[in-house]
């Protein structure tokens, strides 16, 4: 009888561990790269090393150059994909320095869809156009499709950022469970965040994320929607990114229900 | 009798000359009679046509040199599988960096260690892309190609490994014909009759279907092209890249 109990318990434990390790837990790493690696000679390798130590499912990247004069005409996104073995997508915000400048996503899983929408605002206030890039992927173990989005909002006024957040929400839609990360250039109390992102679940806390060397301001975020589909398992502000960029990296582990 | 035949030949020759010279020089040639290279899509496949991944760190340089050496609008690294163990290896991204192209992976299936699929190499980053799941282990990806300023055409990559994948693609081919989309991909050679049969039944005969005659007649896979009569297959060249990897260049004119 005791033997039978032992077998049943073992089976239940196995089942439980199987459930826990199935692909419903997603690790997301967010990094503003500071002018596409300007602090490390525009080199992708230090970022690849940094990414690999956290083994994320997705990496959301801001301030990415695509073949600009300043970065020696390198395709930073594809170089990172080659270094890490991830799949990649790039979203252009503006033409810049004979190339392009924007955001990017690295994904462990093949990308089914890419969509890039430029964000604008009141011309008299806005410094430059920004963008929201999203990808759709199918999680291998559950077969569920999720959307991963990244943005970097304008460093101008709350009004411009409110307008950009409104456009961003329209572009992302609500077809699939979505994680959105990026540099919003906005404090938590600003309307762009408090009202504009009210329909999203906050994955991050309010700990400061910038500058990485001595964080004093909260401007980088991770959000999820719909709010009842996601559980936050852990969240960290990583100041050890100070060697490669001026923003703290954000690392979150979330569970899709 | 011999003299009579010679007379006929001479007469025929003069008739041919007269008829050949009687046209108006100012008239535009009928579309399709002369090859307009400025309206031609150049599609490259880099493959060993075995259905297996031929790309390793040893041939990244040779493959990227072959790609950089031509001005194809679309380059397909056929079966550039991604290893997702430790370390993760993405041959398409490595070749893209060296070839100065932007990669998009088209997955077909997953094994315990790999994402199997091909890689499309674009000249620039792709702002919009959506793949269509056709069947198990079969996807179609539309590719917009700017042949020249003011001339953008639609192409698509769709490869076949099984009969079922072909049979469920009927609507895609119909739609490709009406939208003048050039569909290309690799097909297991023993499935070619199935593809030919399907296409002959679903359209009114006004289509172009080419099974490319590569030098290895018994290769496990072949390359095919399908399009409406707006597309005219013009040329095919084949070159060696590294080991058994070949570079296949297809040139198709949009009339």
Interface residues (C-beta under 8 A of the other chain):
Chain A: X66 X75 X77 X78 X79 X81 X82 X84 X85 X86 X87 X88 X89 X90 X91 X92 X100 X108 X110 X111 X112 X113 X114 X115 X116 X140
Chain B: X82 X83 X84 X87 X88 X89 X90 X93 X94 X96 X97 X100 X102 X103 X104 X105 X107 X110 X115 X117 X125 X126 X127 X128 X129 X130 X131
